[in-house]
Amino acid sequence: MKQNKTFPDQFLWGGATAANQLEGAWNEDGKGPSVIDGLTCSRDFTERFNGVGNKYPSHVGIDFYHRYKEDIALFAEMGFSIFRMSIAWTRVFPKGDETEPNEAGLAFYDAVFDELAKYNIEPLVTISHFEMPQYLVDHYGGWKNRQLVDFYVHFATTLFERYKGKVRYWLTFNEINMATFIPQISIGSSAAEGEKEEEVMYQALHHQFVASALATKEAKLIDPVNQVGCMIAYAPVYPLSAKPEDVFTAQQKEEEKHFFTDVQVRGYYPDNKLAYFAENEIHINIEQGDEEILAAYPVDFISFSYYSSNAASFEKSGKESTGNAMLGEKNPHLEESDWGWTIDPLGLRVALNTLYNRYQVPLMVVENGLGAVDEVENDEIHDDYRIAYMKAHVEAMRDAIIKDGVDLVAYTSWGCIDLVSAGTGEMAKRYGFIYVDRHNDGSGTLKRLKKDSFYWYQKVIESNGADV
Ligand code: BG6
């Protein structure tokens, strides 16, 4: 049988961003402070998440707030048909518990959507991407408090109503499984005296699951064309050896991730998690009616980020690999990026197969890319390392679609334009096809330059993935 080497006709190609990492204007036009605004720039996780130091690159970001027209024109030039972005909750509801939204915040996103529409670029909107209002943490204790469900659903409903006809693809929470690794910006909750850390986390997550399901319900009621997805950070976990104990450890880690998709796609808690709760005396408050809500409003599709794979063993090998906040054993078969993230294109095909075969719903890869240091010479950036990474990952997706039958419908590479790192707060960790002249210390003109990868991606999109 002759193989069609291109992606499906309707495949959506584009890039992904998050408000707090590119907009800047962190306190303009009525915006309130969010949980990430207080984090500083440091490669030391503890320092960053405790706000040690005085550098806040995200406060200016890449100034997308004032330069979105120029940036969207560049996305259009690359041929984007989709653009993933998030809405800063604190632009719309500065404290989070208001009844009336901040009109200036809503108007900004109207302008962005109108600009995208000019070029027929479909927005893919993350409703909450690590940027909940700080006020909700300080006054309500974050997501462990049930009231957050109402605040979030009010926020989401405000967006569905306002942007009806402009946005139809929505993601409820960015990387919902990050609650396990970076609770500060994911759930904004910690254990008070007498509370168990893990119990607090699962309680907060339960509230997010319910909020996501209720938002999905509202999205459909307001406009039946709306499509709502979940979003998880996905790193397949390989056993470090063929020892049954290693295989089992890796399988357990896989199931920790699938817990999230099980609830959001299947609509109920998996038995392995209920057994874990019983075994570890974790009691969470599931209110009457919650189970029905989860079952009635599952997501339409799964979206996920993929940067690297992980390895696991029963006994610690003593050599660790960092990855996207998910620590694992060092895999001797893989190279790593400058930030210690494994480079494993086949792992993306593994992820696509696992998710599709398990759930049989459409998939979107909404983050993928290589964080690297770029050198500028005469306004040119020869990022062949990035092209090599991206090429191998695009080929892995093509194989998954064509050879494995996976229903992958969209690809948005992470940080299509350089932006501030979520993990370290740096500008130096660049993912973009577009270089932005801005540095960790706040210097730089914010000028945009096209990297070699810009032209490479343009060609990929133009050929619908045939020419990589
Ligand atoms: C994902 C996040 O975890 O990874 C993004 O959704 C983040 O917000 C991306 O930027 C890459 O991580 P980092 O730490 O390199 O910015």
Residues whose N, C-alpha, C, O or C-beta is under 5 A from the ligand:
A	BS01	BG6	A18 E175 N324 G371 V420 S421 A422 G423 T424
